[in-house]
């Protein structure tokens, strides 16, 4: 008994620990209202529907028992049942309680999972848009219909359970007889069960009525268009009247069952029920099939066109592509002025040759500094000012990498190594003479163009474990060449562990008993967890869908993670559905699962980028900002969770500088635009204008090419704008059919404007795959790539960028080499093609000059290439090579054991080499100093 009591207490405390730690966490991030609202809604639904189900089943069992016949028939069947009746007689009340409690618990648990449906129904706001068939506000389908369907499902479940429970009770006590002589059911049993069957049939009538509206959001496979949502000809002219007729039949049938209370005969109800089943087969199944076969198929396009037009309109509105501007684009340049074309390139686009999805290992090698730091696999592209002009910048944070700490143990993993340090940024359009990034922010602590800011990173994409900070145990801050710096967290983030109850709860919740008794935890200790930006935003706003790519920015002297979030719905009438997991997948998500969208519901047919969120990298503070002020779904959630989302006006100008159009929304929209760029139903039905998103030609993933951020000027624009771009090819072919860009700078009035350049179908313009094949097939280029790939070297292709230029299309692609002892890619060549001419040169300018046959008259030659200060001096060059060797030797020593003697020797050699480089550079009047040499080495 003692062990049993202890086991129960242990289970109870485990449940309490989960609840208590969740409450403490929400309170620590100042979103306790989200926790309480969600919890109270779940608890309320659990008890209301659990009690309703328990009461319904219990009442019917009690009623069946009360209506039992006073004497049982004299038969073998009843004699056998007498034994069961006598056996359960002393426990009838307990058995009744057990049965009702069980069904109540199951029903309550099922109902509590519908908390989102309830909150959307009770807080729903109108869309002020009506569906074209029933002329009801879209909010009825998005907010009301899901709740009505849940109630209907609950009613069916209750009716069936009550019917089964009542029938079993009647059978047990003789009200129903299977083999006994005489009547098979008593009058009381007949009346009771008839009422329950009548309720079931009445609910079926309600289901038929709701099914009428459900046709507007019903998904089906339409041969002419594929995935389809909404009414088609057969739905409007066969299914809709059939559902109305079936509703009337079901109502009559239900009344016949209720009439059994007076007639005490099953004859009419059974006939009525049989008629309803037959009608469902003939009217609900056979008749629509006949209409489809003999009315629709002989003239399908004419019959379906009006309904396709409704689908086109609704789908374009629901996905925000109704304002997409499609313009004809020749695909061929007619200009003969090569100098003008060459000059026009610089004005049209800032072609990015630093691919954020390739150069992460380069950042790692040159700017990791310590083995316990790391960069994400895919870096980000942002805009930062330089000399009064904004430039595309590749940016990444030096985050904590626990795999690289000298020794893994509980104290090191959770107390000493707790945070990353500093931003590393490089120009997107330039590389130095060695093919390395031109860093605008570098070293440890980071220095450069970003000025002063809080550099410690306690919250980041790679920070997936908990840390305990602020207590007696000091944390490793960063190390310079002389000593290891320590710090103690000063923020108010996390949960205080001073309280022994809190410590015990976290010890249980994290399965870490040491949290309870460790001497490293004391006054001021705080536990930090749920530390990735997407994880934190998802937790404080569980009604949002989170974009797969959170990105960092330095805003008001702090590192802020910016997270795009979406409101979605699966109930927009006539709008075709898409699966977010599939639509947002590309070659990057195929190799990096952390970039996948965090979806509340995977299938949607309405989406808005309604919220911009920030997460402070030091304090973990989460802020949600209303971005789409017209979105009714967001307004509904803001009613349900008041004071959780700040108004759009609260976004500071400094933060606005770094907001951008989100990638996952763009990927959803481009997938829909492969079919929904046309607005004419006849063209849509023929399928002649269907496009596809091409596979990424730069790798073998077999997945779609990702969209690329690029500052460029589309035809009709007066100046370059930060944009998100992609290409389309015809369905099943590789030539280019269209180019798409969206203005991604929220500071402009054109933000979110989608422009699609549609190429003529009677001419063939090379698509990305064909351009890549052309690069690889030219003998000179193939020979050079073969040379670059010799030995242990490996050629890696960067992003293949497409730029509309004077009616034609310019392609540019950086080529990196990860060679020999270097474990990181360096930019070695740039491929450029335009109008059939291809160049493969060391720099972008050289390649452009060769393609156009002239040099730029507006920019000095070799723009985009920087020679590191002092590298022209052979002494400096040799010193830097020695420094690189020493650095590599130190890293190898860390991996071998680690071998601290070898590491110390390597560090001394590194310092000597850097000192020689600095002295030689000073003698030649070079600049850059010690920090710059550190970066280069």
Number of C-alpha atoms within 10 A of each C-alpha: 6 7 8 9 10 11 12 12 12 13 12 11 17 16 14 15 22 15 14 17 19 15 16 17 22 19 16 18 19 14 19 18 16 22 20 13 15 19 15 14 18 22 16 16 22 24 18 17 22 25 20 17 28 27 18 18 27 24 17 23 24 16 17 25 19 14 19 20 18 10 8 16 16 10 13 11 14 21 13 11 17 15 11 13 15 10 11 12 11 10 11 12 11 11 13 17 13 14 16 21 19 15 20 25 19 15 24 24 18 16 24 24 14 17 20 18 19 23 20 21 20 14 16 22 21 16 15 10 11 15 19 16 16 10 9 15 17 20 24 22 21 25 27 18 18 20 21 17 16 15 14 17 14 18 17 19 15 22 22 17 17 24 23 17 20 26 20 16 23 28 20 20 23 27 27 23 21 12 11 16 10 9 11 15 16 19 19 20 26 21 22 23 23 24 21 22 22 26 21 22 25 21 21 20 24 17 21 21 18 18 19 20 20 20 20 25 23 19 17 14 10 11 9 14 14 10 13 21 26 26 29 25 21 20 20 18 14 21 24 21 15 22 22 17 19 24 25 15 21 28 18 20 26 26 18 23 30 21 19 22 17 9 15 16 16 16 12 15 22 14 12 20 21 13 16 23 15 12 18 18 12 14 20 20 14 14 17 20 17 13 17 18 12 10 14 18 13 11 10 14 18 15 16 20 19 15 19 26 17 20 25 23 17 24 24 23 16 21 22 19 20 17 12 19 13 16 13 11 20 18 24 18 15 10 11 8 9 16 15 15 18 23 19 15 20 16 15 22 21 20 23 29 27 30 25 21 17 21 23 22 21 19 28 22 24 19 26 22 21 19 18 18 23 27 25 20 18 20 21 21 26 22 22 21 12 13 6 7 8 13 19 23 23 27 27 26 30 29 26 27 21 22 13 15 18 15 13 13 10 11 15 17 19 19 25 21 24 27 28 28 21 22 30 25 28 22 24 26 21 24 25 17 18 13 21 25 27 23 26 20 21 25 21 22 15 22 18 14 14 18 10 13 15 15 22 24 24 24 30 29 21 21 22 15 14 17 23 28 31 22 22 15 19 17 22 18 18 20 14 11 9 6 8 10 12 13 14 16 22 11 12 15 20 26 24 23 24 15 12 12 13 19 25 20 25 24 17 21 20 14 10 13 15 15 22 18 12 11 11 17 23 17 13 16 23 22 22 23 21 19 22 21 31 28 15 20 24 17 17 21 19 16 20 24 26 28 22 23 22 23 23 27 28 21 19 14 14 17 25 27 24 24 24 29 32 25 23 27 20 21 26 28 33 30 28 28 23 18 14 23 16 13 19 24 22 23 19 20 17 15 12 13 11 19 19 21 24 19 23 18 15 18 16 22 23 26 22 22 24 23 26 23 23 27 26 22 28 23 22 28 20 20 20 25 19 23 23 18 12 12 17 20 27 26 21 20 22 16 17 20 19 13 13 21 20 18 15 15 10 10 16 11 12 13 15 13 16 19 20 23 20 21 21 27 23 21 21 20 21 28 18 21 22 19 18 22 22 16 15 14 19 16 14 22 18 12 13 11 17 21 25 23 22 25 21 21 22 18 13 9 15 13 19 21 24 23 21 19 24 26 25 25 23 23 16 6 11 10 13 17 22 27 25 24 27 22 24 29 25 20 17 10 13 20 20 27 27 26 21 22 27 23 27 25 22 16 13 11 9 14 17 23 17 24 19 25 22 19 23 15 12 6 13 14 24 19 24 25 20 15 23 20 12 17 20 14 12 11 11 13 18 14 13 12 18 13 12 19 17 12 9 11 18 16 20 17 20 24 23 24 22 22 22 22 22 20 15 18 23 20 21 27 26 27 27 26 22 21 18 13 10 15 15 20 24 26 28 20 25 23 25 27 24 20 16 11 12 22 23 25 20 19 25 27 23 21 21 27 21 18 23 22 13 16 19 22 11 11 11 10 13 12 14 19 21 16 13 18 16 22 17 13 15 12 16 25 16 15 24 24 17 20 27 21 18 23 24 19 19 25 20 16 19 18 14 12 10 15 13 14 11 17 21 13 15 22 19 16 20 26 18 16 24 26 19 19 28 23 17 19 23 14 10 12 10 18 14 14 16 14 17 18 24 22 16 20 23
